[in-house]
Amino acid sequence: MTIKAINVRNQFKGTVKEILEGPVLSEIDVQTASGIVTSVITTRSVKELELQVGSEVIAFVKSTEVSIAKL
């Protein structure tokens, strides 16, 4: 499935504002036009996506989670 195939209402384009990295999980704050969206993802995913403050991302929102994709 491509990023475009996901419902647009559930996507927030933004910039990583802060990363609180832990040994297993990391908290990612994304500044969007609608405000800050926070996601908790694995620290391994942070490294694989090469996320850093200033990275442009899309936050995908489901009722129970927020996922991150690097642009």
C-alpha positions, -999 to +999 in steps of 0.1 A: +000+000+000+013+034-009+011+065+014-014+080-010-037+050-005-043+059+031-072+082+040-060+119+038-080+128+069-057+106+089-024+121+077-006+151+091+024+164+073+049+180+097+084+184+110+100+164+139+103+189+167+117+167+195+129+131+200+131+116+235+150+084+228+149+055+252+166+020+250+135+004+234+109+030+227+112+067+217+087+095+218+085+117+187+069+151+187+058+163+152+049+199+146+019+200+122-004+227+109-029+214+134-005+214+163+019+189+178+013+152+173+032+128+195+040+092+186+058+064+205+077+042+182+106+017+186+140+033+189+151+008+162+125+025+139+139+059+147+173+047+136+161+029+105+141+059+094+171+081+102+147+105+121+162+136+136+149+170+147+139+188+115+131+157+095+099+161+073+075+133+081+038+123+078+020+113+110-006+086+103-033+086+129-054+056+138-078+055+168-051+038+190-018+049+175+002+074+155+027+061+129+055+080+113+069+079+077+098+099+065+093+121+034 
